[in-house]
Amino acid sequence: MRFLEFLRALASELAWNGKEDPTVIPRKDRQWRAPRAKDRLGIEGEKHAAAELERAGWKILERNLALPSCEIDIIARDRDTLVFIEVKTRRDEGYADPYEEVPETRRDRMRRAKNEYLRWQGLGRETPCRFDIAVVVMPEAGKPCMNHVKNAF
């Protein structure tokens, strides 16, 4: 009898529907800490990237969404495609190829996070998705610019 009660309790813990998925921890529920200078640069780069994408007609769905496998900088919709965007921010243009900016381990975590997000939103795996990289250059003086690589991996 105790074993059946254990199984019922376990099943209720594992059961989820839509946004009540216990494995998804939105950023707002995490403990806040003051951003470091490096983090502030990244935050400004993400703001710039989101603004550029909105100007291009994209709909920003999520920013800095913390999922169990990793944090996704921007999740947006480009027409009927769900786009997961990794933003890299630099002070000068001396950066490497955008594809090299995101290591393979990070790409693998983003692929897992995509599946978690689809499950959390109640979307099927057949939902058209892609992964983009946005490299934002924010010089000390002058306007920031963005190099957006669509379907990067």
N, C-alpha and C positions, 0 to 999 in steps of 0.2 A: 504494500500500500504506500509506503513512504517513497518508493522508487517512482510510482506513478505521479505522486504529488511533485516530486523533483522534476519529472519530465514536463508536466504542465507548467510549472514555474519557468523552466528553461525555455519552453516554447513561447510563453508570453513575453519573455525578455527578448527573444530573437525576432518575434513578430514585429513588423513595421508596416506602415502605410504612408506613402508620400513623404511629406515634410517632417513627419514624426520619427524619422529614422534616427535611432540613438547613436549611430556611428558618425553622423555628421554634426560637427561642432562649429556653428557659425562663429566668425571672428569676434562678434560683439560679446559673446559669452566667455571669452578668454580673459585672463588677467591682463590689465593694461600696464605697459611700462613706457617710460619716456624714450622716444626714438633717438638713436645715435646719429651723428652727422652723416654717416654712410646710409643709414635708413632714411633720413630726411631727403637725401638726394634721390633715393629709389622711389619714395612717396611722390615727390615732385614729378619724376619721370612717368610714373603710372598715371598721375593726374593729366599730364600732357598727352600721353598716349590715348587715354579714354576720351579726352576732348577732341583729338584728331579723328578718332573713329566715329564719334557722334557727328562731327561735321561732315564726315563721308556718308552719313545716313545709316550707320549701324546702331543697333539698340544694345546698350550695355545692360546685361542682366545681373551680373555679380562682379564685385571687386574685392580682392583679397579674401577669397573664400577658403577657409581652412577645412580641408577634408582629411580623413585619417591618413591617406597616403602622402599628401603634400598640400601646399597652399597654391591656389591658382590666382595669378595676378588679376586677370580680366577674363570674364566669360561674356561673350557677346553673340548677337545674332546678326549675320550677314545674309539678308534675304531669308532663305529657308535653311541655312546652314548654321549649326551651333559651332562657335569658334572659341577655342581655349588658347589664350595668349599669354606667353611668358614675356615680361618686359625687362629689358636690361638697360640700365641708365649709366652713362659715362659722362665725364667732364669734357673730354676732348675726343677728336675723331680718330685717335690712334688705337682703335679697337680691332679685334680680330674679326674674321668672318662670322656673321651672326649665328650660323649653324654651329660653329665651334664654341660660341658663348654659352650654349646649353649642353652640359655633359649628358652622356648616354643614360646615366643613372637618373638624372632629372627627367629626361624624356620618358623613361619607363614609369616613373612615379606619376607623371602627368597622364599617361595612358590609363593607369589604374584609377586615377582620380576622375577621369572622364566617365568610366563605368560606374563609379560611386555616384557621381552627379546625375547621370541618366537614371539610375535606380532611385535616387532621392527625389527626383522630379517626376517619377512615374513614366519616363519616356523609354521607348524600346531601343534595343541596340541597332535597329535599322535607321535611327535618326541620323541624318547626314551631319558629320562632325569633321573638323580639321584642327590642326595645331599650327599656330602662327608664332612668330617671334617679332617683337618690336624692339629695336635698339634706338633709344632716345639719347641724343647728344645734347647736353645742357652746358654750354660754355659759360665761363665766369661773366663774360660780356657778350652780348648779342642774343639773338633769338634761338630757342631750342629747335632742333630738327629731328625727324623720326625716319628711320629706315624700317619699313614694314615688309617682312618676308612672309608671304602667304603660303600655306601648305608646306611649312618648313620640315616637318617630319611626320 
